[in-house]
């Protein structure tokens, strides 16, 4: 999992210092040409992006990102939209969410959706992921039946976060990967979208409910109690 901070030079040094303080450990400098710092399970590259190994627990990632926020470091693609989105439109028994066109990069949005298509459909309990683009908005007529008000709010936040990522994400891999643990993979994706902390606890619960596996452990069958950061505690 990769989280972009886009910090270089002195700003990257401050980011590395903050991570070192949070994890209570010194990183290993990997030298040129990567100029990366290795914290064990986490590598900070030359552009200030955080690259987490696959065995890192989502909860540990979430806690680290929250503590970095408290120190003034915010991931580029981890902010949910600050601008208001259009109100969800109930059409008959269904629901359509619409986002202003200026808040969407349509090509990247399509790639993001395609890369997680099966997980998104299962998480939201839907069968198709069409998007309709006009001169003013991008519409998502995904729901044939209207969810309850709580799920409407969650689904609207989720779709708005996808659109936000389409603007902030520099590169998108459109090819969908097969996953063994649906909950773990989707929770990592939710963290990248900005669903971090207690504020989004109910949203995460709703969005993970339909998925199989363990959200805490990458290997849902084996489980385990090892910390992903063997030399640090961030809980």
Residue, then its C-alpha position, 0 to 999 in steps of 0.5 A: x500500500x502506498x500513501x502519497x505525501x509529496x514531501x521533498x528536501x527539508x519537508x521530507x526530513x521533517x516527515x521522516x523525523x515525525x515518523x521516527x518519533x511516532x514509531x520510536x525507532x531510527x530508520x535505515x538509510x538505503x542510499x542511492x539511487x533510491x534515497x529511501x528510508x526503511x523503518x521495517x515494514x514501511x519505506x519512505x521514498x525520495x518523494x516522501x511517499x509511504x510504502x507499506x509492506x503487504x503484511x502491515x496491519x490496516x489498524x497500524x497504518x491508520x494509527x500512524x496516519x492519524x498521529x502524522x495528522x496531529x503533527x501537521x502531515x496530511x496525505x495527498x489522497x487521504x482527504x475526503x472532499x471539503x466541497x459540498x457534493x450534490x444531494x443524492x437523488x431518489x429516483x423511484x425506489x432507487x438512488x443516484x449520487x451526483x458529484x459536480x464535474x469540476x470535482x472529478x477527473x473522469x478518466x482516472x475515476x473510471x480507472x480507480x473504479x475498474x481496479x476495485x470493481x468486484x470489491x466495490x460491487x460486493x461492499x455496496x450490494x450492487x451489480x453494476x457500476x455505471x457513471x453518467x457524465x454531462x456538462x455539470x455533473x457526474x452521476x452514479x445510478x448504482x442503487x436500484x433500491x433506496x438504502x436507509x438514511x445512514x447508508x445513503x450518507x456512507x455511500x455518498x461519502x464513499x463516492x465523493x472520496x473516489x472522485x477526490x482520489x481521481x483528482x489527487x492521485x497522480x497515477x492509477x492502475x486500472x487492472x483489478x487484482x485478485x485478492x484472498x482477503x476481501x475485508x483486508x484489501x478493502x479496508x486498506x483502500x478505505x484508508x487511502x480514501x481518507x476513512x481514518x479514525x473514529x469519525x468514520x468508524x460507522x462508515x467502515x463498518x457498513x462498507x466492510x459488512x458484506x465482505x469476507x475475511x479479516x480486516x485486521x490480518x492479511x492472512x485471514x486463516x492464520x491470523x496472528x498477533x505479531x505487530x507489523x512494526x516489530x520494533x515500534x508500537x503505534x497503538 
